[in-house]
Amino acid sequence: MLTGSLSINGKPSNLMIIGPPLVGKTILIRNMFFEKINEGFGGIFITTRSPAEEIADWLSSQGVDDFKIIDCVSKTTMQDLPDEPKIKRLSVMDLTGITVKVNELFKEYLKDEKKVVVAFDSLSTLLMYLNEQTVLRFLHVFSSRIRTTGAVAFYIVEEGMHDEKTIAALKQLFNGVLELKDENNQRFLRYMDTSVRIDWKEFEVQDNAIVVKT
């Protein structure tokens, strides 16, 4: 849950969440994801970092049920785990497979007249394993699909892992950026898009929620 004095009016369809490790990006994207599901969206969570079972257990503990997880962790770490009803397993390097599976899940949700929310945690892992231009081409098609279907997607990027040119190229694909930072043991976030800028506001992580201070 994102509570407090931060109000994003632009409702970006593709939102980049960037910040250093351990600043709160993971809990933020999970909360934004389940809030959209609570609004009636069907959820697709693509994980390249955390085990799918951990994410499924966390979402279930929050009372969320209508979600699917694309697990890009187990095959990458050579774990031979079977698919499950809510978990589909692919290699992080199989961008074609990820695209096909996301399109299948989109069709299922759209057939039920549901909008879709996608969480992608994280793009930085893709950039570790794959050529930058390959990833950018994939994201260009992926983000366009999000826009044209009226879906919403959140993407985590790890600050400090990529050069400024790569970050700038990523930002061009998305129509909103939520930036997080940690200074003197205090956490701050700010929001920017082409028409709106909300300056740095302090926040805390409380009981699995992001609370923005007034």
DOPA-194761 format. One line per 4 residues: for each residue x, y, z of N, C-alpha, C, O. Coordinates in Angstrom, 1 decimal. Example, Ala and Ser with C-alpha at 12.3 -4.5 7.8 and 13.67 -1.06 7.14 Angstrom:
2
13.2,-5.7,7.8,12.3,-4.5,7.8,13.2,-3.3,7.8,14.2,-3.3,8.5; 12.8,-2.2,7.1,13.7,-1.1,7.1,12.9,0.0,7.9,13.4,1.1,8.0
! end
This chain:
214
0.8,-1.2,0.0,0.0,0.0,0.0,0.9,1.2,0.0,1.9,1.3,0.7; 0.5,2.2,-0.8,1.2,3.5,-0.9,0.3,4.5,-0.3,-0.7,4.9,-0.9; 0.6,5.0,0.9,-0.3,5.9,1.6,0.5,7.2,2.0,1.7,7.2,2.1; -0.3,8.3,2.2,0.4,9.5,2.6,0.1,10.6,1.6,-0.9,10.7,0.9
1.1,11.5,1.4,0.9,12.7,0.7,1.4,12.7,-0.8,1.6,13.7,-1.3; 1.5,11.5,-1.3,1.9,11.4,-2.7,0.8,11.0,-3.6,0.2,9.9,-3.4; 0.4,11.9,-4.5,-0.8,11.6,-5.4,-0.3,11.7,-6.8,0.1,12.8,-7.3; -0.3,10.6,-7.6,0.1,10.5,-9.0,-1.1,10.7,-9.8,-1.9,9.7,-9.9
-1.3,11.8,-10.5,-2.5,12.1,-11.2,-2.4,11.6,-12.7,-3.5,11.3,-13.3; -1.2,11.5,-13.2,-1.1,11.1,-14.6,-1.4,9.6,-14.9,-1.7,9.3,-16.0; -1.4,8.8,-13.9,-1.7,7.4,-14.0,-0.9,6.8,-15.2,-1.5,6.3,-16.2; 0.4,6.8,-15.1,1.2,6.3,-16.2,0.9,4.8,-16.4,0.7,4.0,-15.5
0.9,4.4,-17.7,0.7,3.0,-18.1,1.9,2.2,-17.9,1.9,1.0,-17.5; 3.1,2.8,-18.0,4.4,2.1,-17.8,5.2,3.0,-16.9,5.7,4.0,-17.2; 5.4,2.4,-15.6,6.0,3.2,-14.6,7.4,2.5,-14.2,7.4,1.3,-13.8; 8.4,3.3,-14.3,9.8,2.8,-13.9,10.0,3.1,-12.4,9.8,4.3,-12.0
10.4,2.1,-11.7,10.7,2.4,-10.2,12.2,2.1,-10.1,12.7,1.0,-10.3; 13.0,3.2,-9.7,14.4,3.1,-9.7,15.0,3.5,-8.4,14.5,4.5,-7.8; 16.0,2.8,-7.9,16.6,3.2,-6.6,17.7,2.2,-6.2,17.8,1.2,-6.9; 18.4,2.5,-5.2,19.5,1.6,-4.7,19.0,0.4,-4.1,17.8,0.3,-3.7
19.8,-0.6,-3.8,19.3,-1.8,-3.1,18.8,-1.5,-1.7,19.3,-0.6,-1.1; 17.8,-2.3,-1.3,17.3,-2.3,0.0,16.6,-1.0,0.4,16.4,-0.7,1.6; 16.2,-0.2,-0.6,15.5,1.1,-0.3,14.0,0.9,-0.1,13.4,1.8,0.4; 13.5,-0.2,-0.6,12.1,-0.4,-0.5,11.3,-0.7,-1.8,10.1,-0.7,-1.8
12.1,-0.9,-2.9,11.5,-1.0,-4.2,10.6,-2.3,-4.3,9.5,-2.3,-4.9; 11.1,-3.4,-3.7,10.4,-4.7,-3.8,9.0,-4.6,-3.1,8.0,-5.0,-3.6; 9.0,-4.1,-1.8,7.7,-4.0,-1.1,6.8,-3.0,-1.8,5.6,-3.2,-1.8; 7.4,-1.9,-2.4,6.6,-1.0,-3.1,5.9,-1.6,-4.3,4.7,-1.4,-4.5
6.6,-2.3,-5.2,6.0,-2.9,-6.4,5.0,-4.0,-6.0,4.0,-4.1,-6.7; 5.3,-4.7,-5.0,4.3,-5.7,-4.6,3.0,-5.1,-4.1,1.9,-5.6,-4.4; 3.1,-4.0,-3.4,1.9,-3.3,-2.9,1.1,-2.7,-4.0,-0.1,-2.8,-4.0; 1.8,-2.0,-4.9,1.2,-1.4,-6.0,0.5,-2.5,-6.9,-0.6,-2.2,-7.4
1.1,-3.6,-7.0,0.5,-4.7,-7.8,-0.8,-5.2,-7.1,-1.8,-5.4,-7.8; -0.7,-5.5,-5.8,-1.9,-6.1,-5.2,-3.0,-5.1,-5.1,-4.2,-5.4,-5.0; -2.7,-3.8,-5.0,-3.7,-2.7,-4.9,-4.5,-2.7,-6.3,-5.7,-2.5,-6.3; -3.8,-2.9,-7.4,-4.5,-2.9,-8.7,-5.4,-4.1,-8.8,-6.5,-4.1,-9.3
-4.9,-5.3,-8.3,-5.7,-6.5,-8.3,-7.0,-6.2,-7.5,-8.1,-6.7,-7.8; -6.8,-5.6,-6.3,-8.0,-5.2,-5.5,-9.0,-4.3,-6.2,-10.2,-4.3,-5.9; -8.5,-3.6,-7.2,-9.4,-2.7,-8.0,-10.1,-3.5,-9.1,-10.9,-2.9,-9.9; -9.7,-4.8,-9.3,-10.4,-5.6,-10.3,-9.5,-6.0,-11.4,-10.0,-6.6,-12.4
-8.2,-5.6,-11.4,-7.3,-6.0,-12.4,-6.9,-7.5,-12.3,-6.9,-8.0,-11.2; -6.6,-8.1,-13.4,-5.9,-9.4,-13.3,-4.4,-9.1,-13.3,-3.9,-8.2,-13.9; -3.7,-9.9,-12.5,-2.3,-9.6,-12.3,-1.3,-10.6,-12.9,-1.5,-11.8,-12.8; -0.2,-10.1,-13.5,0.9,-10.9,-14.0,2.2,-10.4,-13.3,2.5,-9.2,-13.6
2.8,-11.2,-12.5,4.1,-10.8,-11.8,5.2,-11.6,-12.5,5.3,-12.8,-12.4; 6.1,-10.8,-13.1,7.3,-11.4,-13.7,8.5,-11.3,-12.7,8.9,-10.1,-12.5; 9.0,-12.3,-12.2,10.1,-12.2,-11.3,11.4,-12.8,-11.8,11.5,-13.9,-12.4; 12.5,-12.0,-11.8,13.8,-12.5,-12.2,14.8,-12.5,-11.0,15.9,-12.8,-11.1
14.2,-12.3,-9.8,15.1,-12.2,-8.6,14.5,-13.1,-7.4,15.2,-14.0,-7.0; 13.3,-12.8,-7.0,12.8,-13.5,-5.8,12.1,-14.8,-6.3,11.5,-14.9,-7.3; 12.2,-15.9,-5.4,11.5,-17.1,-5.8,10.0,-16.9,-6.0,9.4,-16.2,-5.2; 9.4,-17.6,-7.0,8.0,-17.4,-7.2,7.1,-17.8,-6.0,6.1,-17.2,-5.8
7.5,-18.8,-5.3,6.7,-19.3,-4.2,6.7,-18.3,-3.1,5.7,-18.1,-2.4; 7.8,-17.5,-2.9,7.8,-16.5,-1.9,6.8,-15.4,-2.3,6.0,-14.9,-1.4; 6.8,-15.0,-3.5,5.8,-14.0,-4.0,4.4,-14.4,-3.9,3.5,-13.7,-3.4; 4.1,-15.7,-4.3,2.8,-16.2,-4.2,2.3,-16.3,-2.8,1.1,-15.9,-2.5
3.2,-16.7,-1.9,2.8,-16.8,-0.4,2.5,-15.4,0.1,1.6,-15.2,0.9; 3.3,-14.4,-0.3,3.1,-13.0,0.2,1.8,-12.5,-0.3,1.1,-11.9,0.5; 1.5,-12.6,-1.6,0.3,-12.1,-2.2,-0.9,-12.8,-1.5,-1.9,-12.1,-1.2; -0.8,-14.1,-1.3,-1.9,-14.8,-0.7,-2.2,-14.3,0.7,-3.3,-14.3,1.2
-1.1,-14.0,1.4,-1.2,-13.5,2.8,-1.9,-12.2,2.9,-2.4,-11.8,3.9; -1.9,-11.4,1.7,-2.5,-10.1,1.7,-4.0,-10.3,1.2,-4.7,-9.3,1.0; -4.4,-11.5,1.0,-5.8,-11.7,0.5,-6.0,-11.6,-1.0,-7.1,-11.5,-1.5; -4.8,-11.7,-1.7,-4.9,-11.5,-3.2,-4.9,-12.9,-3.8,-4.1,-13.8,-3.4
-5.8,-13.1,-4.8,-5.9,-14.4,-5.4,-5.8,-14.4,-6.9,-5.3,-15.4,-7.5; -6.2,-13.4,-7.6,-6.3,-13.4,-9.1,-5.0,-12.9,-9.7,-4.8,-11.8,-10.1; -4.0,-13.8,-9.6,-2.6,-13.4,-10.2,-2.0,-14.7,-10.8,-2.3,-15.8,-10.4; -1.0,-14.4,-11.7,-0.2,-15.4,-12.2,1.3,-14.9,-12.1,1.5,-13.7,-12.2
2.2,-15.8,-11.9,3.6,-15.5,-11.8,4.4,-16.1,-12.9,4.3,-17.4,-13.1; 5.2,-15.4,-13.6,6.1,-15.9,-14.5,7.5,-15.9,-13.8,8.1,-14.9,-13.6; 7.9,-17.1,-13.5,9.1,-17.4,-12.7,10.3,-17.5,-13.7,10.5,-18.5,-14.4; 11.2,-16.5,-13.6,12.4,-16.5,-14.4,13.7,-16.7,-13.5,14.8,-16.4,-13.9
13.4,-17.3,-12.4,14.5,-17.6,-11.4,14.9,-19.0,-11.4,16.1,-19.3,-11.5; 13.9,-19.9,-11.2,14.3,-21.3,-11.0,15.1,-22.0,-12.2,16.0,-22.6,-11.9; 14.6,-21.7,-13.4,15.4,-22.3,-14.5,16.8,-21.6,-14.7,17.7,-22.3,-15.1; 16.9,-20.4,-14.3,18.1,-19.7,-14.4,19.1,-20.2,-13.4,20.3,-20.3,-13.6
18.6,-20.7,-12.2,19.5,-21.2,-11.2,19.5,-22.7,-11.2,19.9,-23.4,-10.3; 19.1,-23.3,-12.4,19.1,-24.8,-12.7,18.3,-25.6,-11.7,18.6,-26.7,-11.4; 17.2,-25.0,-11.2,16.2,-25.8,-10.4,15.2,-26.4,-11.4,14.5,-25.7,-12.1; 15.0,-27.7,-11.3,14.0,-28.4,-12.2,12.7,-28.5,-11.5,12.3,-29.5,-11.0
12.0,-27.4,-11.5,10.7,-27.3,-10.8,9.6,-27.3,-11.8,9.7,-26.7,-12.9; 8.5,-28.0,-11.6,7.4,-28.0,-12.5,6.5,-26.7,-12.4,6.6,-26.0,-11.5; 5.8,-26.5,-13.5,4.8,-25.4,-13.5,3.7,-25.7,-12.5,3.5,-26.9,-12.2; 3.1,-24.7,-12.0,1.9,-24.8,-11.1,0.8,-24.0,-11.7,1.0,-23.2,-12.6
-0.4,-24.2,-11.2,-1.5,-23.4,-11.7,-1.3,-21.9,-11.8,-1.7,-21.2,-12.8; -0.6,-21.4,-10.8,-0.4,-19.9,-10.8,1.0,-19.5,-11.2,1.4,-18.4,-11.2; 1.9,-20.5,-11.4,3.3,-20.3,-11.6,3.8,-20.9,-12.9,3.6,-22.1,-13.1; 4.3,-20.1,-13.9,4.8,-20.6,-15.1,6.3,-20.3,-15.1,6.7,-19.2,-14.8
7.2,-21.3,-15.5,8.6,-21.1,-15.3,9.3,-21.0,-16.7,9.1,-21.9,-17.6; 10.1,-20.0,-16.8,10.9,-19.7,-18.1,12.3,-19.3,-17.7,12.5,-18.8,-16.6; 13.2,-19.4,-18.6,14.5,-18.8,-18.4,14.5,-17.3,-18.6,13.7,-16.8,-19.4; 15.3,-16.6,-17.8,15.4,-15.2,-17.9,15.9,-14.7,-19.3,15.7,-13.6,-19.7
16.6,-15.6,-20.0,17.1,-15.3,-21.3,16.1,-15.6,-22.5,16.4,-15.3,-23.6; 14.9,-16.2,-22.1,13.9,-16.5,-23.1,12.9,-15.4,-23.3,11.8,-15.6,-22.8; 13.3,-14.3,-23.9,12.4,-13.2,-24.0,11.2,-13.5,-24.9,10.1,-13.0,-24.7; 11.4,-14.4,-25.9,10.3,-14.8,-26.8,9.3,-15.6,-26.0,8.1,-15.4,-26.1
9.8,-16.5,-25.1,8.9,-17.3,-24.3,8.1,-16.4,-23.3,6.9,-16.6,-23.0; 8.8,-15.4,-22.7,8.1,-14.5,-21.8,7.0,-13.7,-22.5,5.9,-13.6,-22.0; 7.3,-13.3,-23.7,6.3,-12.5,-24.5,5.1,-13.4,-24.8,4.0,-13.0,-24.7; 5.4,-14.6,-25.3,4.3,-15.5,-25.6,3.4,-15.8,-24.4,2.2,-15.8,-24.5
4.1,-16.1,-23.2,3.3,-16.4,-22.0,2.5,-15.2,-21.6,1.3,-15.3,-21.1; 3.1,-14.0,-21.6,2.3,-12.8,-21.2,1.2,-12.6,-22.1,0.1,-12.3,-21.7; 1.3,-12.8,-23.4,0.2,-12.6,-24.4,-0.9,-13.6,-24.1,-2.1,-13.3,-24.2; -0.5,-14.9,-23.7,-1.5,-15.9,-23.4,-2.4,-15.4,-22.2,-3.6,-15.5,-22.2
-1.7,-14.9,-21.2,-2.3,-14.5,-20.0,-3.2,-13.3,-20.2,-4.3,-13.1,-19.7; -2.7,-12.4,-21.0,-3.5,-11.2,-21.4,-4.8,-11.6,-22.0,-5.8,-11.1,-21.7; -4.7,-12.5,-23.0,-5.9,-13.0,-23.7,-6.9,-13.6,-22.7,-8.1,-13.4,-22.8; -6.4,-14.3,-21.7,-7.3,-14.9,-20.7,-8.0,-13.9,-19.9,-9.3,-13.9,-19.7
-7.3,-12.9,-19.5,-7.9,-11.8,-18.7,-8.8,-10.9,-19.5,-9.9,-10.6,-19.1; -8.4,-10.6,-20.7,-9.2,-9.7,-21.6,-10.5,-10.4,-22.0,-11.5,-9.8,-22.2; -10.4,-11.7,-22.1,-11.6,-12.5,-22.5,-12.7,-12.4,-21.3,-13.9,-12.4,-21.6; -12.2,-12.2,-20.1,-13.1,-12.0,-19.0,-13.3,-10.6,-18.7,-13.9,-10.2,-17.7
-13.0,-9.7,-19.7,-13.2,-8.3,-19.6,-12.5,-7.6,-18.4,-13.0,-6.7,-17.8; -11.3,-8.1,-18.2,-10.5,-7.6,-17.1,-9.3,-6.8,-17.7,-8.7,-7.2,-18.6; -9.0,-5.7,-17.1,-7.7,-5.0,-17.4,-6.6,-5.8,-16.6,-6.9,-6.6,-15.8; -5.4,-5.5,-17.0,-4.2,-6.2,-16.5,-3.2,-5.3,-15.9,-3.0,-4.2,-16.4
-2.6,-5.8,-14.8,-1.5,-5.1,-14.2,-0.3,-6.1,-14.2,-0.4,-7.3,-13.9; 0.8,-5.5,-14.6,2.1,-6.3,-14.7,3.1,-5.7,-13.8,3.3,-4.5,-13.8; 3.8,-6.6,-13.0,4.9,-6.2,-12.2,6.1,-6.9,-12.7,6.1,-8.1,-12.9; 7.2,-6.1,-12.9,8.5,-6.7,-13.5,9.6,-6.4,-12.5,10.1,-5.3,-12.5
10.0,-7.5,-11.8,11.1,-7.3,-10.8,12.2,-8.3,-11.1,12.1,-9.5,-10.6; 13.3,-7.9,-11.8,13.6,-6.6,-12.2,14.2,-6.6,-13.6,14.6,-7.6,-14.1; 14.2,-5.4,-14.2,14.8,-5.3,-15.6,16.3,-5.4,-15.5,16.9,-5.8,-16.5; 16.9,-5.1,-14.3,18.3,-5.1,-14.2,18.9,-6.5,-14.4,20.0,-6.7,-14.9
18.1,-7.5,-14.0,18.6,-8.9,-14.2,18.6,-9.2,-15.7,19.5,-9.9,-16.1; 17.6,-8.8,-16.4,17.6,-9.0,-17.9,18.9,-8.4,-18.5,19.5,-9.0,-19.3; 19.2,-7.2,-18.1,20.4,-6.5,-18.6,21.7,-7.2,-18.2,22.7,-6.9,-18.8; 21.7,-7.9,-17.1,22.9,-8.7,-16.7,23.2,-9.9,-17.7,24.3,-10.2,-17.9
22.1,-10.5,-18.1,22.2,-11.7,-18.9,22.2,-11.5,-20.4,22.7,-12.3,-21.2; 21.6,-10.4,-20.8,21.3,-10.2,-22.3,21.9,-8.9,-22.8,22.2,-8.0,-22.0; 22.1,-8.8,-24.1,22.6,-7.6,-24.7,21.6,-6.5,-24.5,20.4,-6.7,-24.6; 22.1,-5.3,-24.3,21.2,-4.1,-24.0,20.2,-3.8,-25.1,19.1,-3.6,-24.8
20.7,-3.9,-26.3,19.8,-3.6,-27.4,18.7,-4.6,-27.6,17.6,-4.3,-28.0; 19.0,-5.9,-27.3,18.0,-6.9,-27.3,16.9,-6.6,-26.2,15.7,-6.8,-26.5; 17.3,-6.3,-25.0,16.4,-5.9,-24.0,15.6,-4.7,-24.3,14.3,-4.7,-24.1; 16.2,-3.7,-24.9,15.4,-2.5,-25.2,14.4,-2.8,-26.3,13.3,-2.2,-26.3
14.7,-3.6,-27.3,13.8,-4.0,-28.3,12.6,-4.7,-27.7,11.4,-4.5,-28.1; 12.9,-5.7,-26.8,11.8,-6.4,-26.1,10.9,-5.5,-25.4,9.7,-5.6,-25.4; 11.5,-4.5,-24.6,10.7,-3.6,-23.8,9.9,-2.6,-24.7,8.8,-2.2,-24.3; 10.5,-2.3,-25.8,9.7,-1.4,-26.7,8.4,-2.0,-27.1,7.3,-1.4,-27.1
8.4,-3.3,-27.5,7.2,-4.0,-27.9,6.3,-4.3,-26.7,5.1,-4.1,-26.8; 7.0,-4.6,-25.6,6.2,-5.0,-24.3,5.5,-3.8,-23.8,4.3,-3.8,-23.5; 6.1,-2.6,-23.7,5.5,-1.4,-23.2,4.4,-0.9,-24.2,3.4,-0.3,-23.7; 4.6,-1.1,-25.4,3.5,-0.7,-26.4,2.3,-1.6,-26.2,1.2,-1.1,-26.3
2.5,-2.9,-26.0,1.4,-3.8,-25.7,0.6,-3.3,-24.4,-0.6,-3.4,-24.4; 1.3,-2.9,-23.4,0.7,-2.4,-22.2,-0.2,-1.2,-22.5,-1.3,-1.1,-22.1; 0.4,-0.2,-23.3,-0.4,1.0,-23.6,-1.7,0.7,-24.4,-2.7,1.2,-24.1; -1.5,-0.1,-25.4,-2.6,-0.3,-26.4,-3.8,-1.2,-25.8,-4.9,-1.1,-26.3
-3.5,-1.9,-24.7,-4.5,-2.7,-24.1,-5.2,-2.1,-22.9,-6.1,-2.6,-22.3; -4.7,-0.9,-22.5,-5.2,-0.2,-21.3,-4.7,-0.8,-20.0,-5.3,-0.6,-19.0; -3.6,-1.6,-20.1,-3.0,-2.2,-19.0,-2.1,-1.2,-18.2,-1.9,-0.1,-18.7; -1.6,-1.7,-17.1,-0.6,-0.9,-16.3,0.6,-1.8,-16.0,0.4,-3.0,-15.6
1.8,-1.3,-16.0,2.9,-2.1,-15.7,3.9,-1.3,-14.9,4.1,-0.1,-15.1; 4.5,-2.0,-13.9,5.6,-1.4,-13.0,6.9,-2.2,-13.2,6.9,-3.4,-13.2; 8.0,-1.5,-13.4,9.3,-2.1,-13.7,10.3,-1.6,-12.7,10.5,-0.4,-12.5; 11.0,-2.5,-12.0,12.1,-2.1,-11.1,13.4,-2.1,-11.9,13.7,-3.0,-12.7
14.2,-1.1,-11.6,15.6,-0.9,-12.1,16.5,-0.6,-11.0,16.2,0.2,-10.1; 17.6,-1.3,-10.9,18.5,-1.1,-9.8,19.5,0.0,-10.1,20.2,0.0,-11.1; 19.4,1.0,-9.3,20.4,2.1,-9.4,21.8,1.7,-9.1,22.0,0.9,-8.2; 22.8,2.2,-9.9,24.2,1.8,-9.7,24.6,0.7,-10.6,25.8,0.4,-10.6
23.7,-0.1,-11.2,24.1,-1.2,-12.0,24.3,-0.9,-13.5,24.8,-1.7,-14.3; 23.8,0.3,-13.9,23.8,0.7,-15.3,24.3,2.1,-15.5,24.2,2.9,-14.6; 24.9,2.3,-16.7,25.4,3.7,-17.0,24.3,4.6,-17.3,23.1,4.2,-17.5; 24.6,5.9,-17.4,23.6,6.9,-17.6,22.9,6.8,-18.9,21.7,7.1,-19.1
23.6,6.3,-19.9,23.0,6.1,-21.3,22.0,5.1,-21.3,20.9,5.2,-21.9; 22.2,4.0,-20.5,21.2,2.9,-20.4,20.0,3.4,-19.7,18.9,3.1,-20.1; 20.2,4.1,-18.6,19.0,4.6,-17.8,18.2,5.5,-18.7,17.0,5.5,-18.6; 18.9,6.4,-19.4,18.2,7.3,-20.3,17.4,6.6,-21.3,16.2,7.0,-21.6
17.9,5.6,-21.9,17.2,4.8,-22.9,16.0,4.1,-22.3,14.9,4.0,-23.0; 16.1,3.6,-21.1,15.0,3.0,-20.4,13.9,4.0,-20.1,12.7,3.7,-20.4; 14.2,5.1,-19.7,13.3,6.2,-19.3,12.4,6.6,-20.5,11.3,6.9,-20.4; 13.0,6.5,-21.7,12.3,6.9,-22.9,11.2,6.0,-23.3,10.2,6.3,-24.0
11.2,4.7,-22.7,10.2,3.7,-23.0,9.0,3.8,-22.1,7.9,3.3,-22.4; 9.2,4.5,-21.0,8.1,4.6,-20.0,7.6,6.0,-19.8,8.4,7.0,-20.1; 6.4,6.2,-19.4,5.8,7.5,-19.3,5.7,8.0,-17.9,4.9,8.9,-17.6; 6.4,7.3,-16.9,6.5,7.8,-15.6,7.7,7.2,-14.9,8.0,6.0,-15.2
8.3,7.9,-14.0,9.4,7.4,-13.2,9.2,7.7,-11.7,9.0,8.9,-11.3; 9.3,6.7,-10.9,9.3,6.8,-9.4,10.6,6.5,-8.9,11.1,5.4,-9.0; 11.3,7.5,-8.4,12.7,7.4,-8.0,12.8,7.3,-6.4,12.1,8.1,-5.7; 13.6,6.4,-5.9,13.7,6.2,-4.5,15.2,6.4,-4.1,16.1,6.1,-4.9
15.5,7.0,-2.9,16.8,7.1,-2.4,16.9,7.0,-0.9,15.9,7.1,-0.2; 18.1,6.8,-0.4,18.3,6.6,1.0,19.4,7.6,1.4,20.5,7.5,0.9; 19.1,8.5,2.3,20.1,9.5,2.8,20.0,9.6,4.3,19.0,9.9,4.9; 21.2,9.4,4.9,21.3,9.6,6.4,20.2,8.7,7.1,19.6,9.2,8.0
20.1,7.5,6.6,19.1,6.5,7.2,17.7,7.0,7.1,16.8,6.5,7.8; 17.4,7.9,6.1,16.0,8.3,5.8,15.8,7.9,4.4,16.7,8.0,3.5; 14.5,7.5,4.1,14.2,7.1,2.7,13.3,8.2,2.1,12.4,8.8,2.7; 13.5,8.5,0.8,12.8,9.5,0.1,12.4,9.0,-1.3,13.0,8.1,-1.9
11.3,9.5,-1.8,10.8,9.2,-3.2,10.3,10.4,-3.9,9.9,11.4,-3.2; 10.4,10.4,-5.2,9.8,11.5,-6.0,9.2,10.9,-7.3,9.7,9.8,-7.7; 8.3,11.6,-7.9,7.7,11.1,-9.1,7.8,12.1,-10.2,7.8,13.3,-10.0; 8.1,11.7,-11.4,8.3,12.5,-12.6,7.7,11.9,-13.8,7.8,10.7,-14.1
7.0,12.7,-14.6,6.7,12.4,-16.0,6.8,13.6,-16.9,7.4,14.6,-16.4; 6.3,13.6,-18.1,6.5,14.7,-19.0,5.8,16.0,-18.6,6.1,17.1,-19.0; 4.8,15.8,-17.7,4.0,17.0,-17.4,3.9,17.2,-15.9,3.4,18.3,-15.4; 4.3,16.3,-15.1,4.1,16.4,-13.6,5.5,16.1,-12.9,6.2,15.2,-13.3
5.8,16.8,-11.9,7.0,16.5,-11.1,6.6,16.7,-9.6,6.2,17.8,-9.2; 6.7,15.6,-8.8,6.4,15.7,-7.4,7.8,15.5,-6.7,8.4,14.4,-6.8; 8.2,16.5,-6.0,9.6,16.5,-5.5,9.7,15.5,-4.3,8.7,14.9,-3.9; 10.9,15.4,-3.8,11.3,14.4,-2.8,10.4,14.5,-1.6,10.2,15.5,-1.0
9.8,13.3,-1.2,9.1,13.2,0.0,9.6,12.0,0.8,9.9,11.0,0.3; 9.7,12.2,2.1,10.2,11.1,3.0,9.1,10.0,3.1,7.9,10.3,3.2; 9.6,8.8,3.2,8.6,7.7,3.4,9.3,6.6,4.3,10.5,6.6,4.6; 8.4,5.8,4.9,8.8,4.7,5.7,8.2,3.4,5.2,7.1,3.4,4.6
8.8,2.3,5.6,8.2,1.0,5.3,7.6,0.5,6.7,8.3,0.3,7.6; 6.3,0.4,6.7,5.6,0.0,8.0,4.6,-1.1,7.7,3.7,-1.0,6.9; 4.8,-2.3,8.3,3.9,-3.4,8.2,3.6,-3.8,6.8,2.5,-3.9,6.4; 4.7,-3.9,6.0,4.6,-4.3,4.6,3.9,-3.2,3.7,3.3,-3.6,2.7
3.9,-2.0,4.2,3.3,-0.9,3.4,4.3,0.3,3.3,5.2,0.5,4.2; 4.2,1.1,2.2,4.9,2.3,2.1,4.1,3.4,2.6,3.0,3.7,2.0; 4.6,4.2,3.5,3.9,5.3,4.1,4.7,6.6,3.8,5.8,6.7,4.3; 4.1,7.5,3.1,4.7,8.7,2.7,4.4,9.7,3.8,3.2,9.9,4.1
5.4,10.4,4.3,5.2,11.4,5.4,4.6,12.7,4.9,5.0,13.1,3.8; 3.8,13.3,5.7,3.2,14.6,5.3,4.3,15.7,5.6,4.0,16.9,5.3
! end
